[in-house]
Amino acid sequence: MAIVPDLSGNRPNNAPMVDPAMSSIQTALRPDSSLQQNVAIGAASALSAPFSDTTAVVRIVATSACYYRTGSGALTALTTDAYLPLGVVEYIDVNPGDRIAVLQGTAAGVLSVTPMNKKAA
């Protein structure tokens, strides 16, 4: 949703322009490339390494369409799981120790999984 300034003159000069759908200001995240993983996408479900104890959000993007699921323990991605189209970036809320399982949708490829951290103060 684009934020469009109120040109009617009804908005006070000091009123912030905030997206009403956002209940609070969001903190920007930065990629932690030292913990980035590439998971092969194939006809059989593949599993990432567990996420670190500091990881709460991961960014995923794939070189081919795929299905994925996150969680702990032994996971298997199925064609009924979340679908990630080719080249679409998604941010996923995860828990420390979680993993991501991935299964090809149309062709083999690579799923890039990058932990995203808050900038240190």
C-alpha positions in Angstrom: 0.0 0.0 0.0 1.5 3.4 -1.0 1.4 6.3 1.4 0.0 9.3 -0.3 0.3 12.7 1.3 -2.9 14.5 2.2 -3.0 17.4 -0.1 -6.3 18.7 1.1 -4.7 20.8 3.8 -6.6 18.9 6.6 -3.6 17.2 8.0 -1.6 19.1 10.6 2.0 19.9 9.5 3.5 17.8 12.3 1.3 14.7 11.8 3.3 11.7 10.7 2.3 9.8 7.6 2.0 6.2 8.8 0.5 3.3 7.1 -2.7 2.6 9.2 -2.2 -1.1 8.7 1.0 -1.0 10.8 0.4 -0.9 14.5 4.0 -0.1 15.3 7.2 1.0 13.6 9.0 -2.0 12.2 12.7 -2.5 12.8 14.8 -3.0 9.8 16.7 -6.3 9.5 20.1 -7.1 8.0 21.2 -10.4 6.4 23.7 -12.5 8.3 25.6 -14.0 5.4 27.9 -15.9 7.7 24.9 -18.2 8.5 23.4 -18.3 5.0 22.6 -21.8 3.6 21.9 -23.1 0.1 19.6 -26.1 0.1 19.3 -28.3 -3.0 15.7 -28.4 -4.4 14.9 -31.8 -5.9 12.3 -34.5 -6.4 12.9 -35.7 -2.8 12.5 -33.4 0.2 15.8 -31.8 1.4 16.5 -30.4 4.8 18.5 -27.4 6.0 20.8 -27.3 9.0 19.2 -26.1 12.2 18.9 -22.3 12.6 21.2 -20.7 15.2 20.0 -19.6 18.7 19.9 -16.0 17.5 17.8 -16.6 14.4 14.2 -15.4 14.5 13.6 -14.5 10.9 14.9 -16.0 7.7 14.7 -14.7 4.1 14.2 -17.4 1.4 14.3 -17.2 -2.3 14.5 -20.1 -4.8 15.9 -20.6 -8.3 12.9 -22.8 -9.1 9.4 -23.1 -7.8 9.2 -25.2 -4.7 7.2 -26.2 -1.6 8.5 -25.7 1.9 7.8 -26.1 5.6 9.6 -25.1 8.7 9.8 -26.6 12.2 11.9 -28.8 14.4 13.0 -32.4 14.2 12.7 -34.5 11.1 10.7 -32.6 8.5 9.5 -33.6 5.1 8.2 -31.1 2.6 5.1 -32.1 0.7 3.2 -30.7 -2.3 0.5 -29.6 0.2 2.9 -27.3 2.0 3.6 -23.6 1.4 4.4 -22.8 -2.2 7.3 -20.5 -3.2 7.3 -19.3 -6.8 10.6 -18.9 -8.7 12.4 -15.7 -7.6 9.9 -14.6 -5.0 11.4 -13.4 -1.7 9.7 -14.4 1.5 10.5 -13.6 5.1 9.6 -16.3 7.6 9.3 -16.2 11.4 11.3 -19.1 12.8 12.5 -20.5 16.2 16.0 -21.2 17.1 16.8 -24.8 16.1 14.1 -24.9 13.5 14.9 -26.2 10.0 13.4 -25.8 6.6 12.4 -28.7 4.3 12.1 -28.0 0.6 10.6 -30.0 -2.4 10.7 -29.1 -6.0 7.6 -27.8 -7.7 8.6 -27.9 -11.3 12.3 -28.4 -11.6 15.5 -28.8 -9.5 17.1 -25.7 -8.1 18.5 -24.1 -5.0 16.8 -22.5 -2.0 18.8 -19.7 -0.5 18.1 -19.4 3.3 19.5 -16.3 4.9 19.0 -15.4 8.6 18.0 -11.8 9.1 19.0 -10.0 12.3 18.2 -6.7 13.9 21.0 -4.2 13.6 23.0 -4.0 16.8 22.4 -0.8 18.7 
